[in-house]
Amino acid sequence: MSIDRFFRWALFCAGIVTSIFAGYMFYIDNIAAGAAWLAMAVGFLCFATRIRNDSDSDDSESDAQTDKDLHDLAVLIADLAVMSLKNIGRTVPPGTKEIEAIEHKLNNFLDLMPVEKLERQEINEEFDRLKNRTKRKESGRAIFSQLGIRN
């Protein structure tokens, strides 16, 4: 057991014991002493959760796996967002504002994820295709409505 882990468990145990004393002090109507014991318990428990073990070499491997998992999740969410706008299972085609809102939210999400530039460009190209298709459909509807023809 490392020294950091020992201190963490010692602080955790101290936090539990002091919280028991705080409860007892509140039980016997000694509010000031109960508040003091409770403050000490919170301090011990906070310090017990703040200590990190930086000496582990497994962290780099787990970080790489986490980055890969986050990357896969980000690409999946981007694909789902694009597919949801391609009229698959939709009765009403998406509007320009809806596409832009989803694109903005997705770009904010992808900024936080480890996604490569090439993948971001592919996603942006898909959104551009969707925007162009929607503009063409909207302009076609505007022409038909001017002529008095309904779809």
C-alpha atoms as one frame of an Amber mdcrd trajectory, in Angstrom:
protein
   0.000   0.000   0.000   1.438   3.361  -1.001   1.715   6.274   1.393  -0.836
   8.292  -0.615  -3.360   5.505  -0.380  -2.726   5.144   3.358  -3.301   8.891
   3.922  -6.441   8.729   1.833  -7.900   5.907   3.924  -6.804   7.576   7.169
  -8.494  10.847   6.183 -11.610   8.953   5.110 -11.790   7.118   8.442 -11.205
  10.370  10.322 -14.050  11.957   8.354 -16.422   9.120   9.248 -15.492   9.209
  12.936 -15.854  12.984  13.190 -19.208  12.843  11.407 -20.383  10.324  14.024
 -19.282  12.707  16.789 -21.057  15.562  14.989 -24.253  13.535  14.896 -23.958
  12.775  18.592 -23.369  16.441  19.431 -26.445  17.442  17.464 -28.384  14.661
  19.214 -27.567  16.019  22.672 -28.476  19.574  21.527 -24.929  20.914  21.578
 -25.244  22.758  18.244 -21.917  24.649  18.355 -19.850  21.533  19.034 -21.851
  19.593  16.436 -21.173  22.250  13.813 -17.450  22.191  14.639 -17.285  18.395
  14.379 -19.262  18.523  11.135 -16.876  21.105   9.676 -13.927  18.880  10.570
 -15.674  15.879   8.998 -16.269  17.785   5.769 -12.624  18.874   5.722 -11.336
  15.336   6.230 -13.628  13.905   3.576 -12.741  16.647   1.081  -9.034  16.041
   1.539  -9.576  12.290   1.275 -11.140  12.701  -2.152  -8.640  15.304  -3.451
  -5.470  13.228  -3.155  -4.492  11.753  -6.524  -2.024   9.001  -7.222   0.199
  10.496  -9.959   2.804   7.753  -9.941   0.706   5.154 -11.758   2.013   4.261
 -15.190  -1.363   2.767 -16.131  -2.841   6.256 -16.388  -1.325   6.875 -19.818
  -2.761   3.622 -21.157  -6.177   4.316 -19.659  -6.070   7.902 -20.997  -5.303
   6.594 -24.493  -8.210   4.147 -24.250 -10.478   6.894 -22.929  -9.469   9.171
 -25.814 -10.223   6.378 -28.285 -13.589   5.726 -26.666 -14.446   9.444 -26.666
 -13.384   9.683 -30.312 -15.637   6.771 -31.287 -18.520   8.249 -29.300 -18.069
  11.672 -30.906 -18.044  10.221 -34.428 -21.127   8.123 -33.652 -23.030  11.144
 -32.348 -22.020  13.154 -35.416 -23.239  10.389 -37.723 -26.528  10.148 -35.838
 -27.038  13.898 -36.057 -26.466  13.904 -39.813 -28.667  10.835 -40.372 -31.493
  12.360 -38.337 -31.575  15.293 -40.730 -31.538  13.227 -43.930 -35.295  12.609
 -43.787 -34.876   9.045 -42.584 -38.054   8.355 -40.673 -39.125  12.007 -40.829
 -42.422  13.270 -42.190 -41.338  16.919 -42.445 -37.992  17.807 -44.027 -35.603
  19.764 -41.805 -35.448  23.514 -42.129 -32.337  25.635 -42.430 -32.615  26.851
 -38.846 -32.926  23.310 -37.524 -29.856  22.194 -39.471 -27.840  25.162 -38.254
 -28.910  24.614 -34.638 -27.915  20.954 -34.693 -24.666  21.775 -36.502 -23.813
  24.409 -33.871 -24.517  22.029 -30.982 -22.559  19.247 -32.666 -19.583  21.517
 -33.356 -19.540  22.613 -29.715 -19.536  18.961 -28.690 -16.848  17.987 -31.188
 -14.610  20.841 -30.018 -14.312  19.042 -26.690 -13.683  15.614 -28.207 -10.476
  14.182 -29.704 -11.648  14.224 -33.347  -9.187  14.668 -36.208  -9.450  17.526
 -38.716 -10.171  15.185 -41.627 -13.170  13.725 -39.814 -14.397  17.206 -38.897
 -14.161  18.210 -42.568 -16.211  15.170 -43.610 -18.883  16.029 -41.053 -18.947
  19.675 -42.195 -19.252  18.526 -45.833 -22.287  16.416 -44.899 -23.902  19.416
 -43.237 -23.122  21.555 -46.299 -24.812  18.956 -48.534 -27.843  18.970 -46.246
 -28.006  22.767 -46.284 -27.742  22.904 -50.084 -30.437  20.253 -50.516 -32.734
  22.081 -48.098 -32.159  25.398 -49.883 -32.985  23.814 -53.229 -36.179  22.290
 -51.855 -37.200  25.555 -50.210 -36.554  27.515 -53.402 -38.538  24.931 -55.370
 -41.436  25.271 -52.941 -41.255  29.056 -53.259 -41.451  28.823 -57.056 -44.382
  26.402 -56.899 -46.209  28.585 -54.392 -45.764  31.619 -56.670 -47.233  29.654
 -59.560 -50.094  28.379 -57.432 -49.038  24.725 -57.702 -49.063  22.534 -54.607
 -46.746  19.605 -53.925
